[in-house]
Structures are given as C-alpha cells and as structure tokens.
Amino acid sequence: PSPHTARLLNCLEKYGAKATFFMVGYSVPNYKGTVKRMAKLGCELGSHSYDHPAFSKLSYSGIRSQVTRTNQVIHDAAGVYPTVFRLPYGDGASNASVLSALGLPSICWSLDTRDWANTGNPQHTVNEVLNNVKDGDIDLMHDLHSSTVTAAETIIPALKKRGFQMVTVSQLAKYRGKTTLKSGKSYYNFRK
C-alpha cells in the first residue's frame, strides 16, 4: 500500500470492481486502515514479500521468513491472512523449490502495463490495458505510483463499459478458469 491506494479503493468501490493487492510487508504497518478497507471492500489480500528480494537467490528459510513476516503484518492490519503470493520481479515463478517454499499459489501476469517504467505518463498505462486486455487476463499495475491510479480511474470505467467485470485473482480462477488456486503452482491468466 501507498499514499495513493485509498484513491484506487475509492474508484474500485464506485464501479463495483474488485482487485487483488499484492503488498510488500514493510509498507503495511503505515497503511493499516487502507489494508483493512481492502478486505472490507471484498478485495483479495496477497503477499509480495517483506522487502522485495529476488526469491531465486534466497534459501528455503529466507523465503519462509519473507512469507511469514508479510503474512503476519497483513493479518495484524486486516484480520485475514494473504491467500496468494506474487514473486518480486516474477523471479522463481518456474522454480519448484521456490514455489514449494511459498506455501501459497504464485500469481504472475498476462498483461504487464510497465506502469513502473512510465510513471510520468498515465496514458501509457491506459493504452496498454485498453488496447491489449483480453477476457481472463491478469493485469499487472502498481498503485505505488500516482500515475497508475490516475490511469486506473480511466481504465476501470472503460472496461466496465465494455462489459468486463473486474474481480480478484481467486474469483477469476474459480469462475473463468473453473479451478481453485493451488500452492506450488504459478498462474498467468485464465483465458479460454
């Protein structure tokens, strides 16, 4: 979570949309109210590690520490534990040792908006999504950046107008992918 997350939650709530938030643990204590609101709005809480290391370079105990520390701070903030994990940089998404150490399903993405590389240009993010999104995609965006939230304020109503329903990753897996997410696996999309 960041200073911009509350604004994104306002937009999601306004349009009846849901999202999965993958949180870096060290940020969570500064935004406990925001994390609690995510859960209250029906968004999915996910872990993105405690301090964003490359997981393929960590030992089993290092991975477990990253996961358990983050799970605990999220639970302390919202009263629920994360249900999914997004590997920093996607590092380790095909590494069986990393995946087994997570203890949570690994969520990747099918549409990388590269919003983090274009923070001065919200229209870039808008164009990436609206020109490329497909039913069943997992779109990667970072609410750490004000420009991403500005883009989301255009993207969310535009997708809704096109007939898209914005849901959590677990909902997408269940309803579009006809599956339940499993630990030890990485998921990229739920296209048919």
C-alpha positions as CSV (number, residue, x, y, z in Angstrom):
1,P,0.0,0.0,0.0
2,S,1.0,3.6,-0.6
3,P,-0.4,7.1,-0.2
4,H,-2.3,6.5,-3.5
5,T,-4.0,3.2,-2.6
6,A,-7.0,4.9,-0.9
7,R,-7.8,6.8,-4.1
8,L,-7.7,3.5,-6.0
9,L,-10.1,1.9,-3.5
10,N,-12.5,4.8,-4.0
11,C,-12.5,4.1,-7.7
12,L,-13.0,0.3,-7.2
13,E,-15.8,0.9,-4.8
14,K,-17.5,3.5,-7.1
15,Y,-17.6,1.0,-10.0
16,G,-18.3,-2.2,-8.0
17,A,-14.9,-3.6,-9.1
18,K,-12.5,-5.8,-7.1
19,A,-8.8,-6.3,-7.2
20,T,-6.1,-8.4,-5.7
21,F,-3.5,-6.3,-3.8
22,F,0.0,-7.8,-3.5
23,M,1.6,-6.0,-0.7
24,V,5.2,-5.5,0.4
25,G,5.2,-6.2,4.1
26,Y,7.3,-3.4,5.4
27,S,4.8,-0.9,4.0
28,V,1.7,-2.4,5.6
29,P,2.1,-1.0,9.1
30,N,2.0,2.5,7.7
31,Y,-1.4,1.8,6.0
32,K,-3.3,-0.5,8.3
33,G,-6.6,1.3,7.8
34,T,-6.2,1.1,4.0
35,V,-5.4,-2.6,4.2
36,K,-8.4,-3.2,6.4
37,R,-10.6,-1.3,3.9
38,M,-9.3,-3.5,1.1
39,A,-10.6,-6.6,2.9
40,K,-13.9,-4.9,3.8
41,L,-14.5,-4.0,0.1
42,G,-14.0,-7.6,-0.9
43,C,-10.6,-7.2,-2.5
44,E,-8.1,-10.1,-2.2
45,L,-5.1,-9.6,0.0
46,G,-1.9,-11.0,-1.4
47,S,1.7,-11.0,-0.3
48,H,4.6,-9.6,-2.4
49,S,7.3,-10.4,0.1
50,Y,8.5,-8.3,3.1
51,D,11.2,-6.2,1.3
52,H,11.1,-7.3,-2.4
53,P,14.2,-9.5,-2.9
54,A,14.8,-11.9,-5.8
55,F,13.5,-15.2,-4.5
56,S,15.7,-17.5,-6.5
57,K,18.7,-16.1,-4.6
58,L,17.1,-16.9,-1.2
59,S,17.4,-20.1,0.9
60,Y,14.3,-22.0,1.9
61,S,14.4,-20.3,5.4
62,G,14.9,-16.9,3.7
63,I,11.8,-17.5,1.6
64,R,9.7,-18.7,4.6
65,S,10.8,-15.6,6.6
66,Q,9.7,-13.3,3.8
67,V,6.3,-15.0,3.5
68,T,5.6,-15.4,7.2
69,R,6.6,-11.8,8.2
70,T,4.4,-10.4,5.5
71,N,1.5,-12.7,6.2
72,Q,1.6,-11.6,9.9
73,V,1.7,-7.8,9.2
74,I,-1.2,-8.2,6.8
75,H,-3.1,-10.2,9.3
76,D,-2.4,-7.7,12.0
77,A,-3.8,-4.9,9.8
78,A,-6.9,-6.6,8.3
79,G,-7.6,-9.7,10.4
80,V,-7.1,-12.1,7.5
81,Y,-4.1,-13.8,6.0
82,P,-3.0,-13.4,2.4
83,T,-4.4,-16.1,0.0
84,V,-1.9,-15.6,-2.9
85,F,1.6,-14.5,-3.5
86,R,3.3,-12.5,-6.3
87,L,7.0,-13.1,-6.6
88,P,9.1,-9.9,-6.8
89,Y,10.2,-9.5,-10.5
90,G,8.4,-12.8,-11.2
91,D,11.7,-14.3,-10.1
92,G,11.3,-18.0,-9.3
93,A,7.9,-18.5,-11.0
94,S,9.1,-21.7,-12.6
95,N,11.4,-22.8,-9.8
96,A,9.9,-25.8,-8.0
97,S,12.0,-25.2,-4.8
98,V,10.8,-21.5,-4.6
99,L,7.2,-22.4,-5.3
100,S,7.1,-25.1,-2.7
101,A,8.6,-22.8,-0.1
102,L,5.9,-20.1,-0.7
103,G,3.1,-22.1,0.8
104,L,0.7,-20.0,-1.4
105,P,-0.3,-20.0,-5.0
106,S,2.1,-17.9,-7.1
107,I,0.3,-15.3,-9.3
108,C,2.1,-13.9,-12.3
109,W,0.5,-11.8,-15.0
110,S,-0.5,-11.9,-18.7
111,L,-0.5,-8.2,-19.2
112,D,2.4,-6.1,-17.9
113,T,1.4,-2.5,-18.3
114,R,5.0,-1.4,-17.4
115,D,3.5,1.4,-15.4
116,W,6.6,1.4,-13.2
117,A,8.7,2.5,-16.2
118,N,6.3,5.2,-17.4
119,T,5.4,7.0,-14.2
120,G,5.2,10.3,-15.9
121,N,2.6,9.1,-18.4
122,P,-0.7,7.7,-17.2
123,Q,-1.9,7.5,-20.8
124,H,0.7,4.8,-21.5
125,T,-0.8,2.6,-18.9
126,V,-4.4,3.3,-20.1
127,N,-3.3,2.4,-23.7
128,E,-1.5,-0.8,-22.6
129,V,-4.7,-2.1,-20.9
130,L,-7.4,-0.8,-23.2
131,N,-5.5,-1.8,-26.4
132,N,-4.4,-5.3,-25.2
133,V,-6.6,-6.7,-22.5
134,K,-8.4,-10.0,-23.1
135,D,-11.0,-11.8,-21.1
136,G,-9.3,-13.8,-18.4
137,D,-6.1,-11.7,-18.2
138,I,-4.3,-10.8,-15.0
139,D,-3.2,-7.2,-15.4
140,L,-0.1,-6.0,-13.5
141,M,-0.3,-2.5,-12.2
142,H,1.4,-0.8,-9.2
143,D,-0.7,1.6,-7.0
144,L,2.6,2.8,-5.6
145,H,2.6,5.4,-8.4
146,S,0.1,8.2,-8.6
147,S,0.1,8.0,-12.4
148,T,-1.1,4.3,-12.2
149,V,-4.0,5.3,-10.0
150,T,-4.8,8.1,-12.4
151,A,-4.7,5.6,-15.2
152,A,-6.9,3.2,-13.3
153,E,-9.5,5.9,-12.8
154,T,-9.9,5.8,-16.7
155,I,-9.4,2.1,-17.2
156,I,-11.9,0.8,-14.6
157,P,-15.0,2.6,-16.0
158,A,-13.8,2.0,-19.6
159,L,-13.5,-1.8,-19.0
160,K,-16.9,-1.8,-17.2
161,K,-18.5,-0.1,-20.2
162,R,-17.0,-2.8,-22.5
163,G,-18.7,-5.4,-20.3
164,F,-15.6,-6.6,-18.3
165,Q,-16.1,-7.5,-14.7
166,M,-13.1,-6.7,-12.5
167,V,-12.6,-9.4,-9.9
168,T,-10.0,-10.8,-7.6
169,V,-7.5,-13.4,-8.9
170,S,-9.1,-16.2,-6.9
171,Q,-12.6,-15.2,-8.3
172,L,-11.1,-15.2,-11.8
173,A,-9.6,-18.7,-11.3
174,K,-12.9,-20.0,-9.9
175,Y,-15.4,-18.5,-12.4
176,R,-13.3,-18.1,-15.6
177,G,-10.7,-20.8,-15.1
178,K,-13.0,-23.3,-13.3
179,T,-10.2,-24.1,-10.9
180,T,-9.1,-23.5,-7.3
181,L,-5.7,-22.0,-6.9
182,K,-3.1,-24.4,-5.5
183,S,0.2,-23.8,-3.7
184,G,3.3,-24.8,-5.6
185,K,1.8,-23.6,-8.9
186,S,2.2,-20.3,-10.9
187,Y,-0.8,-18.8,-12.7
188,Y,-0.5,-16.3,-15.6
189,N,-4.1,-15.9,-16.8
190,F,-7.4,-17.7,-17.1
191,R,-8.2,-17.2,-20.8
192,K,-10.3,-19.9,-22.5
